[in-house]
Structures are given as C-alpha cells and as structure tokens.
Amino acid sequence: MEKDGFTCNCGRVGCLETIASATGIIHQVNEFIQQNPSSELSHYFQKKGEISTKDIFNFAGDHLCQQIIQRTADALGVVLANLSVVINPSVITIGGGLSKAGDAFIIAIEKPFKGMLWHG
C-alpha cells in the first residue's frame, strides 16, 4: 500500500495492515501527534497517556481524527474495490476491531470503493 509506510507485523513495510487495522490507526495517531503537538488529539494523549482506536472514532469531529479515519477508509475502499474486480463477491464483510466503528466508517469506505468501480 505504501512504499515508505510503517513496518508491518509480517516484517514488510507498508502493508494494508499498517493502515487499516487498530494497530495501523495507532501508528497513524503517533505520527500525527508528533507532527501536530499542539492539537486537541495531542493534548488528549498527553492527559490520558494513551489513545485507542475507539478514541479516534469518538473524536471523529477532530480534524486529525478525520484525516486518520479517511486515510484508513480510503485504503480499505481501494483494496476492496480491486479485490471485487477479481473475485466478484456478493457480500463484503468488515471484521476485526474496525468493524465496531459503525455505519459512519462503512459509509467512508463506500466512497473510495464506488469511486474505483464506477469509472467511465
């Protein structure tokens, strides 16, 4: 997914898991906090000492949280669209911890998914 991305649990760099998983979201959070130390998200992290994926979705109104959610949704949407062209599934199921993010996250995934499928 990303040539110069985060190191994946498999040992490679930039895999989908480094973006579109709870661990991937936390990697993104840490990167954004370092780049934006005066942000609301950074202040929350300093106060609490940690941030969970659930916190990111709870603070979806925060600009940085929106960027993280959108980056994750874009990556999933593109990958799912590409897979759909190859395997033509009748249903796609989102599982794991991100599945608990709810309908707003599914809607965010649908836009890049449909954008990849309905060209021309």
Secondary structure, DSSP 8 states (H G I E B T S, - for coil): --TT--B-TTS-BS-GGGTSSHHHHHHHHHHHHHH-TTSHHHHHHHHHS---HHHHHHTTTSHHHHHHHHHHHHHHHHHHHHHHHHH--S-----SGGGGG-HHHHHHHHHHHHHHH---
